[in-house]
Amino acid sequence: MDTIKYTFKKLTKAVSLLVIAAVIAAGCEPADDAQKTADLVYVNWAEGIAYTNLAKNILEEKMGYEVDITAADVGPAYTAIANGDRDAFMETWLPVLHRDYVERFEDDIIDLGHVYRGTQSGLVVPEYVEIDYISELNDHADRFNGEITGIDAGAGIMQTTEQVMEDYDLDFELITSSGPAMTAALSRAISNEEWIVVTGWDPHWKFASWDLKFLQQDEDKMIWETGNIHMMGRADLEEDKPELAQFLRNMFFTEEQLADLMLAVEESDRDVADVTRDWMYENEDLVDSWIPDEDELSADY
């Protein structure tokens, strides 16, 4: 009888240990699964559309993530990451265009570094337009129909353009539209060799498609500066999802690489996801270099 009791106790203990181990393992699974998700927000601009879809493909097909990407205006995008509703905003232009947003939300977001260096923004005209300076616009307002074709109302370049119009006392109306609508208007004007001025930024595929130039600023009225594109994450992203944060830190394009990606998207009538997936496999060495290794994940920031 004692032998039976002893054996029963050992069996009961063993079963209990197995149950505890199973509970612990089950408890760990949701955390691991949560780390393998990514909620990314981007603006409906050509470069951001291209490399956000590329990031989604890499995360899903090479890193085993479940990924949601959401297009939003700039203001709501910053609010989403500051509130922790999204993991990262994919396109912050500094030091000028998005400075106000970064300063407003600085306690609730983190800078994940550059995805591109050497940006430029300003007022853009076709090369055949016979002026070179912003200060010359008023002298030819009729040829431009008194309009500057802009993009989304909340975009940083629209805010700085309004400041430029005030500083240069431009007798123009800033037309709100969207990135695609702006390039469509530019295309129509160029096909007829008409004069047009648009809010423009580089990197953008339009500079590879047409001969364009930025109107120069007067030295005493410099508003736009060259800069970089950053990615911003929610404040606790590195603690919650260190691999995702490091991957986003690692993403970086040269001018040639990003131009190639954007042109591939623009010139294809296929879905952006399919085009960027093909680009991923055609540029596998670059893409694989962005995927974090154990040494990177053990580093402190």
C-alpha positions as CSV (number, residue, x, y, z in Angstrom):
1,M,0.0,0.0,0.0
2,D,2.8,2.5,0.9
3,T,4.5,1.7,-2.4
4,I,1.2,2.4,-4.3
5,K,0.8,5.8,-2.3
6,Y,4.4,6.7,-3.1
7,T,4.0,5.9,-6.8
8,F,0.7,7.9,-6.9
9,K,2.4,10.9,-5.3
10,K,5.3,10.8,-7.8
11,L,2.8,10.5,-10.7
12,T,0.7,13.4,-9.4
13,K,3.8,15.6,-9.0
14,A,4.9,14.8,-12.5
15,V,1.5,15.6,-13.9
16,S,1.4,18.9,-12.0
17,L,4.8,19.9,-13.4
18,L,3.7,19.1,-16.9
19,V,0.5,21.2,-16.4
20,I,2.6,24.1,-15.0
21,A,5.0,23.9,-17.9
22,A,2.1,23.9,-20.4
23,V,0.5,26.9,-18.7
24,I,3.8,28.8,-18.8
25,A,4.3,27.9,-22.4
26,A,0.7,28.9,-23.3
27,G,1.2,32.2,-21.5
28,C,4.3,33.0,-23.5
29,E,2.7,32.4,-26.9
30,P,0.6,35.6,-27.0
31,A,3.6,37.7,-26.2
32,D,5.7,36.1,-28.9
33,D,2.9,36.4,-31.4
34,A,2.4,40.0,-30.4
35,Q,6.1,40.7,-31.2
36,K,5.6,39.3,-34.7
37,T,3.0,41.9,-35.7
38,A,3.6,45.3,-37.3
39,D,1.2,48.2,-37.7
40,L,2.7,50.8,-40.0
41,V,1.3,54.1,-41.1
42,Y,2.4,56.0,-44.2
43,V,1.5,59.1,-46.2
44,N,0.1,58.6,-49.8
45,W,3.4,59.9,-51.4
46,A,5.2,58.0,-54.0
47,E,8.4,57.1,-52.1
48,G,6.4,56.1,-48.9
49,I,4.0,54.0,-50.8
50,A,6.8,52.1,-52.5
51,Y,9.1,51.4,-49.5
52,T,6.2,50.8,-47.0
53,N,4.9,48.0,-49.3
54,L,8.4,46.7,-49.6
55,A,8.8,46.6,-45.8
56,K,5.5,44.7,-45.6
57,N,6.8,42.1,-48.0
58,I,10.1,41.7,-46.2
59,L,8.5,41.5,-42.7
60,E,5.9,38.9,-43.9
61,E,7.9,36.7,-46.3
62,K,11.3,36.9,-44.7
63,M,10.7,37.5,-41.0
64,G,7.3,35.8,-40.3
65,Y,5.3,38.9,-39.3
66,E,1.6,39.7,-39.7
67,V,1.6,43.3,-41.1
68,D,-1.0,46.0,-41.5
69,I,-0.2,49.1,-43.4
70,T,-2.5,52.2,-43.3
71,A,-2.4,55.4,-45.4
72,A,-3.2,58.6,-43.5
73,D,-2.6,62.3,-43.6
74,V,0.4,63.5,-41.7
75,G,-1.3,64.9,-38.6
76,P,-3.4,61.7,-37.9
77,A,-0.3,59.6,-38.7
78,Y,1.7,61.3,-35.9
79,T,-1.3,61.1,-33.5
80,A,-1.6,57.4,-34.2
81,I,2.0,56.5,-33.2
82,A,2.0,59.0,-30.3
83,N,-1.1,57.4,-28.9
84,G,0.3,53.9,-29.4
85,D,-2.3,52.9,-32.0
86,R,0.3,52.2,-34.6
87,D,3.9,51.0,-34.3
88,A,5.7,53.4,-36.7
89,F,5.2,56.2,-39.1
90,M,7.3,55.6,-42.2
91,E,8.1,59.1,-43.5
92,T,9.2,62.0,-41.4
93,W,10.9,64.8,-43.3
94,L,13.3,66.8,-41.3
95,P,14.6,69.4,-40.5
96,V,11.8,71.5,-42.0
97,L,8.6,69.9,-43.2
98,H,7.6,67.9,-40.2
99,R,9.5,69.8,-37.5
100,D,6.3,71.1,-35.8
101,Y,4.8,67.6,-35.6
102,V,8.0,66.1,-34.1
103,E,8.3,68.9,-31.5
104,R,4.6,68.5,-30.6
105,F,4.8,64.8,-30.0
106,E,8.5,64.5,-28.9
107,D,7.7,62.9,-25.6
108,D,5.6,60.1,-27.2
109,I,7.6,59.1,-30.2
110,I,11.2,57.9,-30.9
111,D,13.4,58.5,-33.9
112,L,14.3,55.3,-35.7
113,G,16.9,56.9,-37.9
114,H,17.2,57.7,-41.6
115,V,15.7,55.8,-44.4
116,Y,17.0,58.3,-47.0
117,R,19.5,61.2,-46.9
118,G,19.6,64.3,-49.1
119,T,16.0,65.3,-49.6
120,Q,14.9,68.6,-51.2
121,S,11.5,70.3,-51.3
122,G,10.2,73.5,-52.8
123,L,8.4,74.9,-55.8
124,V,9.0,73.0,-59.0
125,V,8.6,73.9,-62.6
126,P,9.4,72.2,-66.0
127,E,12.8,73.0,-67.3
128,Y,11.4,75.0,-70.2
129,V,9.8,77.5,-67.9
130,E,11.9,80.7,-68.3
131,I,12.3,81.7,-64.7
132,D,14.7,80.4,-62.0
133,Y,13.7,82.2,-58.8
134,I,10.6,82.2,-56.6
135,S,10.8,86.0,-56.6
136,E,10.1,86.0,-60.4
137,L,6.7,84.2,-60.1
138,N,4.6,87.4,-59.7
139,D,6.0,88.8,-62.9
140,H,4.5,85.8,-64.8
141,A,1.4,85.0,-62.7
142,D,-0.9,85.0,-65.8
143,R,1.2,82.3,-67.5
144,F,0.7,80.1,-64.4
145,N,-3.0,81.0,-64.1
146,G,-2.2,82.4,-60.7
147,E,-2.1,78.9,-59.2
148,I,0.4,76.7,-57.4
149,T,-0.7,73.1,-57.6
150,G,-0.3,71.5,-54.2
151,I,-1.0,68.2,-52.5
152,D,-2.7,67.1,-49.3
153,A,-3.9,70.0,-47.0
154,G,-2.1,68.7,-43.9
155,A,1.2,68.0,-45.6
156,G,4.3,69.9,-44.3
157,I,5.2,71.2,-47.7
158,M,1.8,72.9,-47.9
159,Q,2.4,74.7,-44.7
160,T,5.9,75.8,-45.8
161,T,4.5,76.9,-49.2
162,E,2.0,79.1,-47.4
163,Q,4.9,80.7,-45.5
164,V,6.8,81.2,-48.8
165,M,3.8,82.8,-50.4
166,E,3.6,85.2,-47.5
167,D,7.3,86.0,-47.4
168,Y,7.5,86.5,-51.1
169,D,4.1,88.3,-51.3
170,L,3.0,85.9,-54.1
171,D,-0.2,86.8,-55.8
172,F,-1.1,83.1,-56.3
173,E,-3.7,80.6,-55.0
174,L,-2.4,77.4,-53.5
175,I,-4.5,74.5,-54.8
176,T,-5.1,71.6,-52.5
177,S,-5.1,68.2,-54.2
178,S,-3.0,65.1,-53.6
179,G,0.3,63.7,-54.7
180,P,-1.2,61.7,-57.7
181,A,-3.4,64.7,-58.7
182,M,-0.4,67.0,-58.6
183,T,1.7,64.7,-60.9
184,A,-1.3,64.3,-63.3
185,A,-1.6,68.1,-63.6
186,L,2.1,68.3,-64.2
187,S,2.0,65.6,-66.9
188,R,-0.9,67.4,-68.7
189,A,0.9,70.7,-68.6
190,I,4.2,69.3,-69.9
191,S,2.5,67.4,-72.7
192,N,1.2,70.9,-73.9
193,E,4.4,72.8,-72.9
194,E,2.3,74.9,-70.6
195,W,3.7,76.8,-67.6
196,I,2.9,75.2,-64.3
197,V,4.4,75.4,-60.8
198,V,3.8,72.7,-58.2
199,T,4.8,71.8,-54.7
200,G,7.6,69.3,-55.2
201,W,10.0,67.1,-53.4
202,D,12.9,64.8,-54.2
203,P,13.1,61.8,-54.0
204,H,10.2,61.4,-56.4
205,W,9.9,59.5,-59.6
206,K,8.8,62.7,-61.5
207,F,12.4,63.9,-61.7
208,A,13.3,60.7,-63.6
209,S,10.3,61.1,-65.9
210,W,10.6,64.8,-66.9
211,D,13.1,67.6,-67.0
212,L,12.2,69.6,-63.9
213,K,13.9,72.2,-61.7
214,F,13.4,73.7,-58.2
215,L,12.9,77.5,-58.2
216,Q,15.7,79.0,-56.2
217,Q,15.2,80.9,-53.0
218,D,16.5,84.4,-52.3
219,E,19.3,84.3,-49.8
220,D,17.4,86.5,-47.3
221,K,14.2,84.3,-47.6
222,M,15.5,80.8,-47.2
223,I,12.8,78.5,-45.9
224,W,13.4,75.1,-47.5
225,E,16.6,73.2,-46.6
226,T,18.0,69.9,-47.7
227,G,17.4,67.2,-45.2
228,N,16.6,63.5,-44.5
229,I,13.7,61.2,-44.3
230,H,13.4,59.5,-40.9
231,M,11.1,56.8,-39.5
232,M,9.4,57.5,-36.2
233,G,8.1,54.8,-33.7
234,R,5.8,54.9,-30.7
235,A,7.7,55.5,-27.5
236,D,7.8,51.9,-26.2
237,L,8.4,50.2,-29.6
238,E,11.9,49.1,-28.8
239,E,10.8,47.5,-25.5
240,D,7.8,45.7,-27.0
241,K,9.1,44.8,-30.5
242,P,12.9,45.1,-30.5
243,E,13.3,43.2,-33.8
244,L,10.8,45.3,-35.6
245,A,12.4,48.5,-34.3
246,Q,15.8,47.4,-35.4
247,F,14.6,46.3,-38.8
248,L,13.2,49.8,-39.4
249,R,16.4,51.3,-38.1
250,N,18.3,49.2,-40.7
251,M,16.2,50.2,-43.7
252,F,18.2,52.7,-45.9
253,F,18.2,53.6,-49.5
254,T,20.7,55.4,-51.7
255,E,19.4,57.8,-54.3
256,E,19.8,55.2,-57.0
257,Q,18.1,52.4,-55.1
258,L,15.1,54.4,-54.1
259,A,14.7,55.9,-57.6
260,D,14.8,52.4,-59.0
261,L,12.1,51.2,-56.6
262,M,9.8,54.1,-57.3
263,L,10.2,53.9,-61.0
264,A,9.4,50.1,-60.9
265,V,6.2,50.9,-59.1
266,E,5.2,53.9,-61.3
267,E,5.9,52.2,-64.6
268,S,4.0,49.0,-63.8
269,D,0.2,48.5,-64.0
270,R,0.4,45.7,-61.5
271,D,-0.4,46.0,-57.8
272,V,2.2,47.8,-55.7
273,A,2.6,44.8,-53.4
274,D,3.5,42.5,-56.4
275,V,6.0,45.0,-57.9
276,T,7.8,45.6,-54.6
277,R,7.8,41.8,-53.9
278,D,9.7,41.3,-57.2
279,W,12.0,44.2,-56.3
280,M,12.7,42.5,-53.0
281,Y,13.9,39.3,-54.6
282,E,15.8,41.2,-57.3
283,N,17.7,43.1,-54.6
284,E,18.0,40.3,-52.0
285,D,21.5,41.2,-50.8
286,L,20.4,44.7,-49.8
287,V,17.1,43.5,-48.3
288,D,18.8,40.8,-46.3
289,S,21.3,43.3,-44.9
290,W,18.4,45.1,-43.2
291,I,17.2,42.0,-41.3
292,P,18.6,42.2,-37.7
293,D,20.9,39.6,-36.3
294,E,21.3,38.6,-32.6
295,D,24.2,41.0,-32.0
296,E,22.1,43.9,-33.1
297,L,19.1,42.9,-30.9
298,S,21.4,42.6,-27.8
299,A,22.7,46.2,-28.3
300,D,21.5,49.0,-26.0
301,Y,20.4,52.3,-27.5
